[in-house]
Amino acid sequence: MSSLMTTTETKGAADYVLRQAEPGDVAQARSVMLDTVYRDFGHGYLPRWHGDIIDLESSYLAPEDNALFVAVRDGRVVGTAGVRGQTPVSPPHPHEVTRHFEEGRTASLYRVYVRPEHRRRGLAGGLVDACLDFIAGRERYTGVYLHTDARTPGAVEFWSRRGAVLFDERVAVNDMRDGSDEPFETVHFRLRIPR
């Protein structure tokens, strides 16, 4: 059963519904996600990092402690945010990050994406609040992890309002690099669980 809330409860945006995704939302949610990794990230779909996008059902809908939330306007999914019970591990994540989380008791946020024409209306914040409320309702979770690409405008500031930076790869020496010449722009966070 979907939990429903409108964004009139979230920063006054009208005409949107934020809710837990249903099977009928999967194709449109996948479209939002794929459009984002191609348009905004510039590298496109990478199976190693984006396999959950292709199999949203088993990544988010089927597991009891996982969830996918969507923002819907006029019957179209325009934003997404997912929760997966997944503790970050080293490698690929720095040890400075992984040591903060309890194995098997960590929720990770993924795919917090909003179509460009629907941004700056409180949708990302509302979707993240829905994810954090979901996490707070699960006894399993003691921590929330998320990482973001600092090249995304406003991302570090957005996540800093919801938690603490654990590791900033822009300024830290990262010995676990994959050998590419391109510097990492990843910032790792621990988010607060509402109680």
N, C-alpha and C positions, 0 to 999 in steps of 0.2 A: 504494500500500500504506500502511495506517495504521500510525503508530507508537503503541504502547500503553504506558501506565503507569497504575498505580493511585495514588490519593492516599495510600495507606499509605506511599508514598515521599515524600509531600508533607504534612508536618505531621500525620500520623497519622489523617486522616479515613478512615473505612472505607466500604465499599459504593459507592464511586464509581470510575469509570474515566475517565481523561483521555486523549484520543487525537485524532489528526488526523481531521477530519470527512470523511465519505463522502457521496456523492450522496443516500443514504437519510436522512441527518440534516438536510437542508436545511430542510424544512418546520418541524420542531421548533426548529431554531436560529433561523429567522426569527421564530417565535412568541416565543421568549425576548427577542429584540431589540426587536420591536414592542411587546411588553408593557412593556419597560423605558422606551422613549422616551415612551410614553403615561403610564405610572404614575409613574415616577421623575422624569422631566424635565418633565412637565406640559404640554409643547407638542405632543406627538404626532409623527407622521411628517411630515417636511418633505422633499420630493423633492430640493431643492437640497443638503441635507446628508446624506440617508439613502438615496440611490439604491442603494447597495451592498447594503442590507438586502433589497431586492426581488430583486436579481439576484446572489445569493450565489455562484452557479456561476461566472459570468464574473469576479466580483470577487475570489474567494478560491480556488476549486477548480481552475479551468482554468490560470491562469498558473503557470508552473514556480516562480517565486520568491515566490509568494503562498501563504498557507495559512489555514485556519480550524481552530481547535481547539475541542473540545467536552468538557464534563463530563457524564457519563451516569450515571444511577442507575436501576436497575430498567427499563432499556430506554428511558428518557426523557431527552432533552437538558435539562439544568438550568442550564448555563452555557456561555458562548462567549467566544472571543478570536480576533481576526483579525490577519494580517500582510499588508500590501500594499506593494509597491515604489512608494512615492509620496513625493517630496520636497516639503515644505511650500513654498508660494510666497507672495509678497507682491505685492498683496493676495490673499486676505483676511488672511493671517497677517502679524504685524508683522515688519518688516525685522530687528529685533533677534533674531528667531527664525530666519528663513530663512538668514541669513548663516552659521549654524553647520553647515549641511548641504550635502553635495556632490550636485549635480544628478544624478539617475539612480542614485545609490548609497545612497539612504536608504530604510530600512524604516520604515513607520508602523504603529503598533498601533491597532486599532479594535475596537469592540464587545466590550469586556471587561465582560460582564454576567453576573450570577448571580441566579437567581430568589430572592426574599426569604427563602423558607423554607429555602434551602440555603446562606445566607450564614454567615460567621464559622466556616467549616470548612476554610479554606485553599484553596478551589477557585480563587478569582481569582489568588492567588499561584502556584498550580500551573499554571494556564492561561498566565499571563504567562511563567513559566519555560519552558514548552513553546515559546512563541513566540520567546523569546530564544535558546533552543537551536537552533531552526529557522534563525533569522537568522544565528547564529554559523556554521552549516554552509553558508552561501552566500557565495561569494567576492565577489559583487556588492556586498554591503552594508558600508558603513563607518560608518554612524550609524543611530540609532533615535530616531524622533520620536514624541511623543504629547502630546495635550492633554486636559485634563479640566475639568469644570465644578466649581468650588470649592463650589458649593451641595450637592454630593453628599457626605453625611457620610463622613468618613474618607478621601476620595479624594486630597487633596493629601498627606496623611501617608503613605498607601500608596505613591504614586508617588515621593515624596521618598526613600524607602528604596531605590529602584531607580535613581535618577538625580539629575540636577541641574535645578533650576528655571532656565529660560532667560528667561522673561518672565511676569510676573504682572499680568494686566490689571486686577485689583482695585486695584492701587496705582500702576500706570503710566498715564501719559497716552497714550491711543491715538487718534491722528489719523485712523485709517482706519475709524472707526465708521460704521455704516450709517444713522445718523440717528435710531435709536430712542432713546427716553428711558430705557429699561432699561439699566443699566450691565452691561458684560460681566463675567462671573465666570470667565473662562477662564484657566487656568494651563498654560503650555507647558513641556514637559520634553525633555531629551536623556537617554535611558536608556543604561546600560552594556551592551555586548555581552559575554557571557561568552567567555573565551578559554581 
